[in-house]
Amino acid sequence: MTEKTYSTNELQLVVFKLGKEEYGVSILQVQEIKRITDITRVPHTPDYIKGVMNLRGSVLPVVDLKKRLNLSAMEYTDDTRIIIVKVDEITVGIIVDAVSEVLTINQESIEPPQTVAGGGITHYLSGVGKLDDRLLILLNLETIIGYSQETSK
C-alpha cells in the first residue's frame, strides 16, 4: 500500500454544508466529527452559543455555526453533525448541517477573502477555493471561535 504525500502548497480540508453552500476548514484543526448529541443550554450567552456538551468527561462549548454566520436556521436532521475543532488551544464543537468529504486543494486555487466578499464578513473567511465545478468557502475558525470566546465573557 502506498501512502500519498502532500506538498506544502496543498491543503487538506474537511468539507461540510450549511444550507446549500459548501464550506471547508483545515483538517489540522479538526479533532473529530460526532452525531448531534445532548447539548445543555447555558443562560446569558449569545444566541449562537448553543450550549455545552460532554465529550468523554470534558465540557465543551458548542457553537451553532449557521447562527454565528447569520444564515437561516434549519431543523436538525440525521445528517447534522458536530465538528470538534481545536483553535488557539480552545476546543469547541461547531454544528453543521452535514459533513460531506475530506479533500486536498492546491493553494493556488484559493482566492483571498477581500476579492470575494465585502464589508464585515471577510474576517470570517480565509478564502474561496475554486474546484472543478464548484466553489468552497474556507472559514477562518480563529476569528469565528476567538470572537465567540471574547463575546461570551
C-alpha positions in Angstrom: 0.0 0.0 0.0 1.4 3.4 -1.0 1.0 6.5 1.1 0.2 9.7 -0.6 2.5 12.6 0.3 1.3 16.1 0.2 3.3 19.1 -0.9 3.5 22.3 1.1 1.3 24.1 -1.4 -1.6 21.7 -0.8 -4.2 22.0 1.9 -6.4 19.2 3.3 -9.9 20.3 4.2 -12.9 18.9 5.9 -15.9 19.9 3.7 -19.3 20.5 5.2 -22.6 22.0 4.3 -24.6 24.9 5.8 -27.8 25.1 3.9 -26.9 24.5 0.2 -23.4 26.0 0.4 -20.2 24.1 0.9 -17.6 25.3 3.5 -14.2 24.0 4.4 -11.8 24.1 7.4 -8.3 22.8 7.7 -8.2 19.1 8.7 -5.4 20.1 11.1 -8.0 21.9 13.2 -10.5 19.1 13.3 -10.2 16.6 16.2 -13.3 14.5 15.4 -16.8 14.5 14.0 -19.8 13.5 16.0 -23.5 13.0 15.5 -25.7 15.6 17.2 -25.9 14.9 20.9 -27.4 16.3 24.1 -26.5 20.0 24.4 -27.1 21.8 27.7 -28.2 25.4 27.2 -26.2 28.0 29.2 -28.1 31.2 30.3 -26.8 34.6 29.4 -24.7 33.5 26.4 -25.0 34.9 22.8 -27.7 33.1 20.7 -25.1 31.4 18.5 -23.7 29.6 21.6 -25.9 26.6 21.6 -24.7 25.4 25.0 -22.2 22.9 26.3 -21.7 19.2 25.7 -19.9 16.4 27.5 -17.1 14.8 25.4 -15.5 12.0 27.3 -15.6 13.9 30.6 -14.6 17.3 29.1 -17.2 20.0 28.9 -17.0 21.8 25.5 -18.9 24.9 24.3 -21.0 24.3 21.2 -21.4 27.0 18.5 -24.3 26.9 16.1 -22.3 27.9 13.0 -25.3 29.0 11.0 -26.4 31.5 13.6 -22.8 32.6 14.0 -22.6 33.4 10.3 -26.1 34.9 10.3 -27.5 32.2 8.0 -31.1 30.9 8.2 -31.6 28.2 10.7 -32.9 24.7 9.8 -34.1 21.8 11.9 -31.5 19.2 12.8 -31.6 16.1 10.6 -29.9 12.7 10.7 -27.1 14.3 8.7 -26.5 17.1 11.3 -23.0 16.8 12.8 -20.9 18.5 15.5 -17.3 19.0 14.3 -14.9 19.1 17.3 -12.2 21.7 16.4 -9.2 23.0 18.3 -8.4 26.6 17.7 -5.7 28.5 19.7 -5.7 25.8 22.5 -9.5 26.1 22.7 -11.6 23.0 21.9 -15.1 23.8 20.6 -17.9 21.9 18.9 -19.4 23.6 15.8 -22.8 22.4 14.5 -23.1 21.9 10.7 -25.9 20.6 8.5 -23.8 17.7 7.1 -20.1 16.7 6.6 -19.5 15.7 3.0 -15.9 14.8 2.4 -12.2 15.4 3.1 -10.3 16.8 0.1 -7.0 18.2 -0.9 -6.8 21.6 -2.6 -3.9 23.4 -4.2 -3.1 26.8 -2.5 -3.1 28.4 -6.0 -6.8 27.5 -6.3 -7.7 29.7 -3.3 -8.8 33.3 -3.8 -8.1 35.7 -0.8 -11.3 36.8 1.0 -11.1 40.5 0.1 -11.6 39.7 -3.6 -14.8 37.7 -2.9 -16.7 39.5 -0.1 -17.1 43.0 1.1 -17.8 44.5 4.4 -17.6 42.8 7.8 -17.8 39.2 6.6 -14.3 38.9 5.2 -12.8 38.4 8.7 -14.7 35.2 9.0 -13.2 33.9 5.7 -9.8 32.6 4.9 -10.6 32.5 1.2 -12.7 30.7 -1.5 -11.4 27.5 -3.1 -12.1 27.0 -6.8 -12.7 23.4 -7.6 -13.6 22.0 -11.0 -17.3 22.9 -11.0 -17.9 24.4 -7.6 -16.7 26.9 -5.1 -15.8 26.1 -1.5 -15.9 28.8 1.2 -12.9 28.5 3.5 -13.7 29.6 7.1 -11.3 31.3 9.4 -12.0 29.5 12.7 -9.6 31.6 14.6 -11.8 34.6 14.1 -15.1 32.8 14.4 -14.2 30.9 17.6 -11.9 33.5 19.0 -14.6 36.2 18.7 -17.1 33.8 20.2 -14.9 33.4 23.3 -14.5 37.2 23.6 -18.2 37.9 23.4 -19.3 35.2 25.7 -17.2 36.6 28.6 
